Amino acid sequence: MTLLIRILRSRAVITLVTVAVLLAAWNAYLAVRAPSRVDADLKEQAESGQPVRVAVQLGFPAERFHTLELQKYGRVSGVDGKVIELRDVRPESVNAIARIYWVDEVHAAESPAS
């Protein structure tokens, strides 16, 4: 029994438990914060089940990394300063985009003039 207690009190185990708790807390924070980043109009559009066009607002000018990372969720149709526009985004991906820590807002993109 004393061996088990010594193992549980070791620095390695304490460090692993601390890291696991911090990661769980970070993921919980992102999950709780994500819905507040999505615009109400976009939520309604996503409920239809059809692919949507979204504008992703960043807190800084978009760089190549951010554009490439968001391509996982849809096709990039344009970048304008702090906004990256995506089209053909699956409805279930809207919340996944909002969970990304460097994304400030996700709202419906304006449809192109036909």
MMTF fields as JSON, N, C-alpha, C and O atoms, coordinates in Angstrom:
{
  "mmtfVersion": "1.0.0",
  "mmtfProducer": "UNKNOWN",
  "numBonds": 455,
  "numAtoms": 456,
  "numGroups": 114,
  "numChains": 1,
  "numModels": 1,
  "chainsPerModel": [1],
  "groupsPerChain": [114],
  "chainIdList": ["A"],
  "bondAtomList": [4, 2, 8, 6, 12, 10, 16, 14, 20, 18, 24, 22, 28, 26, 32, 30, 36, 34, 40, 38, 44, 42, 48, 46, 52, 50, 56, 54, 60, 58, 64, 62, 68, 66, 72, 70, 76, 74, 80, 78, 84, 82, 88, 86, 92, 90, 96, 94, 100, 98, 104, 102, 108, 106, 112, 110, 116, 114, 120, 118, 124, 122, 128, 126, 132, 130, 136, 134, 140, 138, 144, 142, 148, 146, 152, 150, 156, 154, 160, 158, 164, 162, 168, 166, 172, 170, 176, 174, 180, 178, 184, 182, 188, 186, 192, 190, 196, 194, 200, 198, 204, 202, 208, 206, 212, 210, 216, 214, 220, 218, 224, 222, 228, 226, 232, 230, 236, 234, 240, 238, 244, 242, 248, 246, 252, 250, 256, 254, 260, 258, 264, 262, 268, 266, 272, 270, 276, 274, 280, 278, 284, 282, 288, 286, 292, 290, 296, 294, 300, 298, 304, 302, 308, 306, 312, 310, 316, 314, 320, 318, 324, 322, 328, 326, 332, 330, 336, 334, 340, 338, 344, 342, 348, 346, 352, 350, 356, 354, 360, 358, 364, 362, 368, 366, 372, 370, 376, 374, 380, 378, 384, 382, 388, 386, 392, 390, 396, 394, 400, 398, 404, 402, 408, 406, 412, 410, 416, 414, 420, 418, 424, 422, 428, 426, 432, 430, 436, 434, 440, 438, 444, 442, 448, 446, 452, 450],
  "bondOrderList": [1, 1, 1, 1, 1, 1, 1, 1, 1, 1, 1, 1, 1, 1, 1, 1, 1, 1, 1, 1, 1, 1, 1, 1, 1, 1, 1, 1, 1, 1, 1, 1, 1, 1, 1, 1, 1, 1, 1, 1, 1, 1, 1, 1, 1, 1, 1, 1, 1, 1, 1, 1, 1, 1, 1, 1, 1, 1, 1, 1, 1, 1, 1, 1, 1, 1, 1, 1, 1, 1, 1, 1, 1, 1, 1, 1, 1, 1, 1, 1, 1, 1, 1, 1, 1, 1, 1, 1, 1, 1, 1, 1, 1, 1, 1, 1, 1, 1, 1, 1, 1, 1, 1, 1, 1, 1, 1, 1, 1, 1, 1, 1, 1],
  "groupList": [{"groupName": "MET", "atomNameList": ["N", "CA", "C", "O"], "elementList": ["N", "C", "C", "O"], "formalChargeList": [0, 0, 0, 0], "bondAtomList": [1, 0, 2, 1, 3, 2], "bondOrderList": [1, 1, 2], "singleLetterCode": "M", "chemCompType": "L-PEPTIDE LINKING"}, {"groupName": "THR", "atomNameList": ["N", "CA", "C", "O"], "elementList": ["N", "C", "C", "O"], "formalChargeList": [0, 0, 0, 0], "bondAtomList": [1, 0, 2, 1, 3, 2], "bondOrderList": [1, 1, 2], "singleLetterCode": "T", "chemCompType": "L-PEPTIDE LINKING"}, {"groupName": "LEU", "atomNameList": ["N", "CA", "C", "O"], "elementList": ["N", "C", "C", "O"], "formalChargeList": [0, 0, 0, 0], "bondAtomList": [1, 0, 2, 1, 3, 2], "bondOrderList": [1, 1, 2], "singleLetterCode": "L", "chemCompType": "L-PEPTIDE LINKING"}, {"groupName": "ILE", "atomNameList": ["N", "CA", "C", "O"], "elementList": ["N", "C", "C", "O"], "formalChargeList": [0, 0, 0, 0], "bondAtomList": [1, 0, 2, 1, 3, 2], "bondOrderList": [1, 1, 2], "singleLetterCode": "I", "chemCompType": "L-PEPTIDE LINKING"}, {"groupName": "ARG", "atomNameList": ["N", "CA", "C", "O"], "elementList": ["N", "C", "C", "O"], "formalChargeList": [0, 0, 0, 0], "bondAtomList": [1, 0, 2, 1, 3, 2], "bondOrderList": [1, 1, 2], "singleLetterCode": "R", "chemCompType": "L-PEPTIDE LINKING"}, {"groupName": "SER", "atomNameList": ["N", "CA", "C", "O"], "elementList": ["N", "C", "C", "O"], "formalChargeList": [0, 0, 0, 0], "bondAtomList": [1, 0, 2, 1, 3, 2], "bondOrderList": [1, 1, 2], "singleLetterCode": "S", "chemCompType": "L-PEPTIDE LINKING"}, {"groupName": "ALA", "atomNameList": ["N", "CA", "C", "O"], "elementList": ["N", "C", "C", "O"], "formalChargeList": [0, 0, 0, 0], "bondAtomList": [1, 0, 2, 1, 3, 2], "bondOrderList": [1, 1, 2], "singleLetterCode": "A", "chemCompType": "L-PEPTIDE LINKING"}, {"groupName": "VAL", "atomNameList": ["N", "CA", "C", "O"], "elementList": ["N", "C", "C", "O"], "formalChargeList": [0, 0, 0, 0], "bondAtomList": [1, 0, 2, 1, 3, 2], "bondOrderList": [1, 1, 2], "singleLetterCode": "V", "chemCompType": "L-PEPTIDE LINKING"}, {"groupName": "TRP", "atomNameList": ["N", "CA", "C", "O"], "elementList": ["N", "C", "C", "O"], "formalChargeList": [0, 0, 0, 0], "bondAtomList": [1, 0, 2, 1, 3, 2], "bondOrderList": [1, 1, 2], "singleLetterCode": "W", "chemCompType": "L-PEPTIDE LINKING"}, {"groupName": "ASN", "atomNameList": ["N", "CA", "C", "O"], "elementList": ["N", "C", "C", "O"], "formalChargeList": [0, 0, 0, 0], "bondAtomList": [1, 0, 2, 1, 3, 2], "bondOrderList": [1, 1, 2], "singleLetterCode": "N", "chemCompType": "L-PEPTIDE LINKING"}, {"groupName": "TYR", "atomNameList": ["N", "CA", "C", "O"], "elementList": ["N", "C", "C", "O"], "formalChargeList": [0, 0, 0, 0], "bondAtomList": [1, 0, 2, 1, 3, 2], "bondOrderList": [1, 1, 2], "singleLetterCode": "Y", "chemCompType": "L-PEPTIDE LINKING"}, {"groupName": "PRO", "atomNameList": ["N", "CA", "C", "O"], "elementList": ["N", "C", "C", "O"], "formalChargeList": [0, 0, 0, 0], "bondAtomList": [1, 0, 2, 1, 3, 2], "bondOrderList": [1, 1, 2], "singleLetterCode": "P", "chemCompType": "L-PEPTIDE LINKING"}, {"groupName": "ASP", "atomNameList": ["N", "CA", "C", "O"], "elementList": ["N", "C", "C", "O"], "formalChargeList": [0, 0, 0, 0], "bondAtomList": [1, 0, 2, 1, 3, 2], "bondOrderList": [1, 1, 2], "singleLetterCode": "D", "chemCompType": "L-PEPTIDE LINKING"}, {"groupName": "LYS", "atomNameList": ["N", "CA", "C", "O"], "elementList": ["N", "C", "C", "O"], "formalChargeList": [0, 0, 0, 0], "bondAtomList": [1, 0, 2, 1, 3, 2], "bondOrderList": [1, 1, 2], "singleLetterCode": "K", "chemCompType": "L-PEPTIDE LINKING"}, {"groupName": "GLU", "atomNameList": ["N", "CA", "C", "O"], "elementList": ["N", "C", "C", "O"], "formalChargeList": [0, 0, 0, 0], "bondAtomList": [1, 0, 2, 1, 3, 2], "bondOrderList": [1, 1, 2], "singleLetterCode": "E", "chemCompType": "L-PEPTIDE LINKING"}, {"groupName": "GLN", "atomNameList": ["N", "CA", "C", "O"], "elementList": ["N", "C", "C", "O"], "formalChargeList": [0, 0, 0, 0], "bondAtomList": [1, 0, 2, 1, 3, 2], "bondOrderList": [1, 1, 2], "singleLetterCode": "Q", "chemCompType": "L-PEPTIDE LINKING"}, {"groupName": "GLY", "atomNameList": ["N", "CA", "C", "O"], "elementList": ["N", "C", "C", "O"], "formalChargeList": [0, 0, 0, 0], "bondAtomList": [1, 0, 2, 1, 3, 2], "bondOrderList": [1, 1, 2], "singleLetterCode": "G", "chemCompType": "PEPTIDE LINKING"}, {"groupName": "PHE", "atomNameList": ["N", "CA", "C", "O"], "elementList": ["N", "C", "C", "O"], "formalChargeList": [0, 0, 0, 0], "bondAtomList": [1, 0, 2, 1, 3, 2], "bondOrderList": [1, 1, 2], "singleLetterCode": "F", "chemCompType": "L-PEPTIDE LINKING"}, {"groupName": "HIS", "atomNameList": ["N", "CA", "C", "O"], "elementList": ["N", "C", "C", "O"], "formalChargeList": [0, 0, 0, 0], "bondAtomList": [1, 0, 2, 1, 3, 2], "bondOrderList": [1, 1, 2], "singleLetterCode": "H", "chemCompType": "L-PEPTIDE LINKING"}],
  "groupTypeList": [0, 1, 2, 2, 3, 4, 3, 2, 4, 5, 4, 6, 7, 3, 1, 2, 7, 1, 7, 6, 7, 2, 2, 6, 6, 8, 9, 6, 10, 2, 6, 7, 4, 6, 11, 5, 4, 7, 12, 6, 12, 2, 13, 14, 15, 6, 14, 5, 16, 15, 11, 7, 4, 7, 6, 7, 15, 2, 16, 17, 11, 6, 14, 4, 17, 18, 1, 2, 14, 2, 15, 13, 10, 16, 4, 7, 5, 16, 7, 12, 16, 13, 7, 3, 14, 2, 4, 12, 7, 4, 11, 14, 5, 7, 9, 6, 3, 6, 4, 3, 10, 8, 7, 12, 14, 7, 18, 6, 6, 14, 5, 11, 6, 5],
  "groupIdList": [1, 2, 3, 4, 5, 6, 7, 8, 9, 10, 11, 12, 13, 14, 15, 16, 17, 18, 19, 20, 21, 22, 23, 24, 25, 26, 27, 28, 29, 30, 31, 32, 33, 34, 35, 36, 37, 38, 39, 40, 41, 42, 43, 44, 45, 46, 47, 48, 49, 50, 51, 52, 53, 54, 55, 56, 57, 58, 59, 60, 61, 62, 63, 64, 65, 66, 67, 68, 69, 70, 71, 72, 73, 74, 75, 76, 77, 78, 79, 80, 81, 82, 83, 84, 85, 86, 87, 88, 89, 90, 91, 92, 93, 94, 95, 96, 97, 98, 99, 100, 101, 102, 103, 104, 105, 106, 107, 108, 109, 110, 111, 112, 113, 114],
  "secStructList": [7, 2, 2, 2, 2, 2, 2, 2, 6, 1, 2, 2, 2, 2, 2, 2, 2, 2, 2, 2, 2, 2, 2, 2, 2, 2, 2, 2, 2, 2, 2, 2, 2, 2, 2, 2, 2, 5, 7, 2, 2, 2, 2, 2, 2, 2, 2, 6, 7, 1, 7, 3, 3, 3, 3, 3, 3, 3, 1, 1, 7, 7, 7, 2, 2, 2, 2, 2, 2, 2, 6, 6, 6, 1, 3, 3, 3, 3, 3, 3, 6, 6, 3, 3, 3, 3, 3, 3, 3, 7, 2, 2, 2, 2, 2, 2, 2, 2, 6, 1, 6, 6, 3, 3, 3, 3, 3, 3, 7, 7, 7, 7, 7, 7],
  "xCoordList": [0.816, 0.0, 0.86, 0.513, 1.96, 2.815, 3.448, 3.712, 3.689, 4.237, 3.233, 3.607, 1.965, 0.917, 0.817, 0.683, 0.881, 0.82, 2.028, 1.901, 3.195, 4.4, 4.289, 4.698, 3.732, 3.566, 2.588, 2.847, 1.457, 0.449, 0.949, 0.47, 1.89, 2.445, 3.679, 4.249, 4.085, 5.281, 5.008, 3.865, 6.049, 5.909, 5.34, 4.555, 5.731, 5.256, 3.742, 3.058, 3.222, 1.779, 1.042, 0.015, 1.543, 0.909, 0.911, -0.08, 2.008, 2.088, 1.092, 0.396, 1.014, 0.071, -1.374, -2.173, -1.705, -3.07, -3.37, -4.464, -2.419, -2.608, -2.825, -3.719, -2.019, -2.167, -3.518, -4.182, -3.926, -5.221, -6.376, -7.322, -6.304, -7.358, -7.381, -8.455, -6.215, -6.163, -6.712, -7.441, -6.375, -6.908, -8.421, -9.123, -8.92, -10.368, -11.064, -12.127, -10.48, -11.065, -11.053, -12.026, -9.966, -9.869, -10.924, -11.587, -11.083, -12.09, -13.501, -14.369, -13.739, -15.054, -15.325, -16.436, -14.322, -14.464, -14.806, -15.708, -14.102, -14.375, -15.779, -16.468, -16.204, -17.538, -18.633, -19.666, -18.413, -19.41, -19.43, -20.495, -18.283, -18.193, -18.612, -19.058, -18.481, -18.736, -20.132, -20.231, -21.202, -22.531, -22.73, -23.49, -22.073, -22.235, -21.494, -21.733, -20.617, -19.883, -20.642, -20.284, -21.685, -22.429, -23.636, -24.417, -23.779, -24.875, -26.211, -26.265, -27.285, -28.613, -29.098, -29.694, -28.846, -29.254, -28.564, -29.181, -27.299, -26.553, -27.07, -27.134, -27.438, -28.001, -29.27, -29.484, -30.115, -31.355, -31.05, -31.672, -30.093, -29.724, -29.166, -29.462, -28.364, -27.744, -28.785, -28.608, -29.866, -30.913, -31.639, -32.295, -31.525, -32.183, -31.518, -32.123, -30.284, -29.572, -28.799, -28.067, -28.948, -28.252, -26.9, -26.743, -25.924, -24.648, -24.876, -25.758, -24.085, -24.256, -22.989, -21.902, -23.16, -22.034, -21.784, -22.713, -20.539, -20.23, -19.093, -18.237, -19.115, -18.023, -17.422, -18.114, -16.152, -15.457, -14.65, -13.735, -14.995, -14.341, -13.218, -13.442, -12.018, -10.867, -10.569, -11.07, -9.778, -9.398, -8.14, -7.593, -7.68, -6.43, -6.496, -7.358, -5.615, -5.631, -5.344, -4.429, -6.14, -5.991, -4.676, -4.257, -4.043, -2.807, -3.047, -4.118, -2.065, -2.184, -2.588, -3.424, -2.006, -2.325, -3.82, -4.422, -4.416, -5.829, -6.708, -7.697, -6.332, -7.082, -7.004, -8.019, -5.819, -5.648, -6.377, -6.953, -6.355, -7.026, -8.544, -9.199, -9.094, -10.544, -11.003, -12.193, -10.08, -10.445, -10.918, -11.527, -10.651, -11.134, -12.66, -13.277, -13.259, -14.699, -15.505, -16.719, -14.864, -15.569, -14.588, -13.383, -15.133, -14.272, -14.116, -15.104, -12.894, -12.63, -13.008, -12.509, -13.903, -14.322, -13.73, -13.88, -13.064, -12.425, -11.887, -12.347, -10.905, -10.325, -10.275, -9.749, -10.826, -10.829, -10.415, -11.249, -9.134, -8.632, -8.792, -8.098, -9.729, -9.949, -11.074, -11.435, -11.625, -12.768, -12.393, -11.839, -12.704, -12.523, -13.908, -14.652, -14.248, -15.554, -15.413, -14.514, -16.321, -16.352, -17.715, -18.732, -17.724, -19.0, -19.034, -18.009, -20.22, -20.449, -19.99, -19.387, -20.286, -19.951, -21.101, -22.257, -20.783, -21.818, -22.358, -21.595, -23.643, -24.233, -23.541, -23.395, -23.119, -22.462, -21.063, -20.499, -20.507, -19.174, -19.202, -18.164, -20.371, -20.465, -20.01, -19.228, -20.487, -20.087, -18.613, -17.942, -18.104, -16.68, -15.803, -14.75, -16.237, -15.488, -15.506, -14.487, -16.663, -16.792, -15.949, -15.609, -15.606, -14.78, -13.304, -12.549, -12.882, -11.471, -11.151, -11.852, -10.111, -9.859, -9.548, -9.78, -9.033, -8.694, -9.833, -9.659, -10.977, -12.151, -12.961, -13.306, -13.266, -14.07, -15.563, -16.328, -15.983, -17.401, -17.566, -16.671, -18.731, -19.098, -20.5, -21.434, -20.644, -21.964, -22.218, -21.307, -23.464, -23.85, -23.196, -23.223, -22.612, -22.005, -23.108, -24.112, -22.901, -23.872, -23.805, -22.723, -24.97, -25.02, -24.561, -24.858, -23.837, -23.379, -24.569, -25.565, -24.45, -25.515, -25.59, -24.572, -26.81, -26.949, -27.264, -27.416],
  "yCoordList": [-1.193, 0.0, 1.258, 2.25, 1.22, 2.401, 2.664, 3.812, 1.6, 1.783, 2.531, 3.432, 2.151, 2.819, 4.296, 5.155, 4.587, 5.979, 6.753, 7.906, 6.132, 6.809, 7.1, 8.166, 6.15, 6.358, 7.498, 8.365, 7.498, 8.54, 9.926, 10.931, 9.987, 11.268, 11.686, 12.748, 10.867, 11.203, 12.408, 12.673, 13.118, 14.318, 14.001, 14.776, 12.875, 12.512, 12.319, 12.817, 11.61, 11.371, 12.679, 12.95, 13.474, 14.766, 15.656, 16.332, 15.662, 16.46, 15.967, 16.773, 14.661, 14.101, 14.419, 14.78, 14.29, 14.591, 16.078, 16.439, 16.929, 18.369, 18.727, 19.509, 18.167, 18.43, 17.925, 18.606, 16.751, 16.197, 17.081, 17.31, 17.572, 18.455, 19.772, 20.275, 20.333, 21.588, 21.414, 22.278, 20.314, 20.054, 19.873, 20.371, 19.167, 18.976, 20.309, 20.571, 21.144, 22.46, 23.334, 24.038, 23.296, 24.087, 23.646, 24.485, 22.337, 21.829, 22.158, 22.451, 22.114, 22.483, 23.964, 24.337, 24.804, 26.242, 26.491, 27.275, 25.837, 26.016, 25.539, 26.174, 24.431, 23.899, 24.83, 24.991, 25.435, 26.348, 27.671, 28.255, 28.139, 29.442, 29.396, 30.41, 28.265, 28.157, 28.619, 29.386, 28.203, 28.632, 30.147, 30.673, 30.846, 32.301, 33.013, 34.196, 32.327, 32.919, 32.821, 33.495, 31.993, 31.767, 32.699, 32.766, 33.414, 34.348, 33.603, 32.468, 34.238, 33.616, 33.272, 32.215, 34.16, 33.877, 32.622, 31.804, 32.485, 31.316, 30.046, 28.997, 30.125, 28.961, 28.496, 27.298, 29.454, 29.107, 28.452, 27.455, 29.013, 28.437, 27.024, 26.135, 26.827, 25.515, 24.463, 23.284, 24.877, 23.931, 23.351, 22.315, 24.011, 23.501, 22.222, 21.461, 21.989, 20.787, 20.952, 20.047, 22.08, 22.356, 23.012, 23.668, 22.844, 23.55, 25.061, 25.586, 25.74, 27.183, 27.932, 27.36, 29.23, 30.134, 30.871, 31.421, 30.886, 31.546, 32.548, 32.41, 33.549, 34.51, 34.331, 34.472, 34.025, 33.775, 35.019, 35.4, 35.647, 36.873, 36.506, 35.814, 36.973, 36.761, 38.057, 39.117, 37.984, 39.173, 39.829, 40.736, 39.383, 39.843, 39.548, 38.778, 40.132, 39.828, 38.345, 37.76, 37.768, 36.346, 36.094, 36.875, 34.999, 34.59, 33.262, 32.667, 32.818, 31.59, 30.401, 29.592, 30.294, 29.187, 29.118, 28.046, 30.267, 30.295, 29.898, 29.182, 30.37, 30.024, 28.525, 27.888, 27.971, 26.534, 25.708, 24.667, 26.16, 25.431, 25.425, 24.414, 26.541, 26.62, 25.877, 25.597, 25.553, 24.786, 23.381, 22.705, 22.943, 21.636, 21.616, 20.552, 22.79, 22.883, 23.327, 23.129, 23.914, 24.377, 24.994, 25.038, 25.474, 26.084, 27.571, 28.279, 28.035, 29.452, 30.227, 29.957, 31.199, 31.999, 33.398, 34.164, 33.733, 35.036, 35.353, 34.822, 36.23, 36.716, 38.228, 38.779, 38.895, 40.353, 40.819, 40.953, 41.062, 41.518, 40.459, 39.442, 40.718, 39.815, 38.811, 38.054, 38.798, 37.93, 36.925, 37.287, 35.661, 34.597, 34.064, 33.641, 34.087, 33.581, 32.153, 31.829, 31.311, 29.904, 29.589, 30.137, 28.708, 28.242, 26.729, 26.072, 26.194, 24.748, 24.161, 23.088, 24.882, 24.408, 23.536, 23.959, 22.333, 21.448, 22.05, 22.634, 21.919, 22.507, 22.072, 22.876, 20.822, 20.351, 20.944, 20.897, 21.495, 22.097, 23.525, 24.059, 24.144, 25.528, 25.607, 26.489, 24.697, 24.703, 24.344, 24.863, 23.467, 23.102, 24.312, 24.493, 25.135, 26.356, 27.295, 27.895, 27.422, 28.325, 27.868, 28.682, 26.589, 26.077, 26.423, 26.306, 26.843, 27.179, 28.429, 29.436, 28.368, 29.435, 30.783, 31.807, 30.839, 32.121, 32.699, 33.733, 32.063, 32.58, 33.433, 32.986, 34.68, 35.572, 35.384, 35.266, 35.355, 35.238, 34.41, 34.345, 33.776, 33.067, 33.544, 33.38, 34.13, 34.594, 34.244, 33.852, 34.391, 34.053, 35.028, 36.242, 34.481, 35.326, 35.788, 35.104, 36.94, 37.452, 36.61, 36.274, 36.275, 35.498, 36.368, 37.562, 35.782, 36.575, 36.998, 36.281, 38.154, 38.639, 37.737, 37.445, 37.292, 36.397, 37.157, 36.561],
  "zCoordList": [0.0, 0.0, 0.0, -0.641, 0.704, 0.736, -0.626, -0.981, -1.386, -2.73, -3.613, -4.365, -3.515, -4.287, -3.901, -4.773, -2.642, -2.173, -2.671, -3.085, -2.635, -3.129, -4.615, -5.075, -5.373, -6.816, -7.075, -7.909, -6.355, -6.558, -6.156, -6.68, -5.248, -4.809, -5.606, -5.356, -6.549, -7.329, -8.225, -8.597, -8.559, -9.396, -10.77, -11.315, -11.324, -12.66, -12.664, -13.558, -11.687, -11.621, -11.345, -11.967, -10.439, -10.135, -11.37, -11.65, -12.106, -13.332, -14.373, -14.99, -14.576, -15.546, -15.174, -16.038, -13.912, -13.467, -13.653, -14.089, -13.331, -13.499, -14.963, -15.286, -15.842, -17.279, -17.778, -18.56, -17.337, -17.756, -17.292, -18.045, -16.074, -15.551, -16.322, -16.651, -16.613, -17.372, -18.786, -19.273, -19.447, -20.791, -20.767, -21.647, -19.769, -19.649, -19.393, -19.956, -18.555, -18.275, -19.526, -19.796, -20.287, -21.522, -22.533, -23.144, -22.712, -23.642, -23.175, -23.997, -21.883, -21.355, -21.606, -21.985, -21.398, -21.661, -23.128, -23.423, -24.047, -25.474, -25.827, -26.625, -25.243, -25.529, -25.015, -25.664, -23.865, -23.294, -24.054, -24.252, -24.474, -25.134, -26.608, -27.145, -27.259, -28.699, -29.121, -30.079, -28.469, -28.934, -28.915, -29.729, -28.016, -27.956, -29.085, -29.325, -29.766, -30.881, -32.197, -33.164, -32.252, -33.492, -33.536, -32.587, -34.646, -34.862, -34.929, -35.403, -34.457, -34.44, -35.85, -36.056, -36.828, -38.211, -38.741, -39.423, -38.424, -38.884, -38.218, -38.859, -36.943, -36.258, -36.962, -37.145, -37.359, -38.068, -39.411, -39.776, -40.142, -41.437, -41.271, -42.069, -40.239, -40.017, -39.652, -39.959, -39.002, -38.619, -39.824, -39.714, -40.978, -42.184, -42.69, -43.445, -42.277, -42.703, -43.999, -44.401, -44.653, -45.909, -45.624, -44.595, -46.519, -46.35, -46.302, -46.98, -45.506, -45.309, -45.687, -45.77, -45.913, -46.143, -44.836, -44.244, -44.385, -43.121, -43.292, -44.166, -42.436, -42.336, -40.945, -39.937, -40.903, -39.642, -39.296, -40.027, -38.179, -37.726, -36.761, -35.767, -37.06, -36.188, -35.448, -35.826, -34.422, -33.674, -34.214, -33.586, -35.361, -35.955, -37.442, -37.867, -38.252, -39.689, -39.949, -39.37, -40.821, -41.143, -41.867, -42.721, -41.511, -42.168, -42.88, -42.764, -43.595, -44.386, -43.516, -43.921, -42.338, -41.437, -41.145, -41.207, -40.825, -40.463, -41.646, -41.49, -42.82, -44.029, -44.289, -44.572, -44.194, -44.428, -43.374, -43.689, -42.149, -41.071, -41.268, -41.016, -41.715, -41.915, -43.165, -43.312, -44.067, -45.255, -44.898, -45.728, -43.698, -43.252, -43.158, -43.219, -43.012, -42.762, -43.974, -44.01, -44.952, -46.142, -47.12, -46.876, -48.24, -49.253, -48.97, -48.778, -48.945, -48.703, -49.954, -51.046, -49.773, -50.924, -50.883, -51.834, -49.796, -49.739, -48.357, -47.345, -48.346, -47.1, -47.2, -48.167, -46.196, -46.18, -44.791, -43.894, -44.625, -43.334, -42.259, -42.257, -41.336, -40.212, -40.459, -39.558, -41.662, -41.964, -43.049, -44.087, -42.792, -43.78, -44.116, -43.231, -45.395, -45.822, -46.32, -47.096, -45.857, -46.251, -46.845, -46.42, -47.824, -48.356, -48.301, -48.119, -48.46, -48.384, -47.048, -46.999, -45.973, -44.633, -44.136, -44.145, -43.708, -43.167, -41.867, -41.098, -41.618, -40.406, -39.112, -38.191, -39.036, -37.812, -37.644, -36.551, -38.709, -38.634, -38.1, -37.708, -38.079, -37.599, -36.15, -35.795, -35.309, -33.908, -33.755, -32.863, -34.609, -34.555, -34.867, -34.257, -35.811, -36.133, -34.933, -34.593, -34.296, -33.145, -31.96, -31.101, -31.898, -30.795, -30.943, -29.979, -32.117, -32.326, -31.51, -31.614, -30.711, -29.748, -30.377, -29.733, -31.606, -32.214, -33.038, -33.682, -33.032, -33.74, -32.774, -31.681, -33.187, -32.346, -32.578, -31.62, -33.836, -34.172, -35.433, -36.276, -35.548, -36.769, -37.122, -36.337, -38.299, -38.706, -40.158, -40.888, -40.564, -41.929, -42.897, -42.692, -43.947, -44.983, -45.924, -46.119, -46.49, -47.451, -48.713, -49.195, -49.238, -50.478, -51.629, -51.662, -52.578, -53.721, -54.58, -54.68, -55.188, -56.075, -57.296, -57.923, -57.634, -58.781, -60.024, -61.09]
}
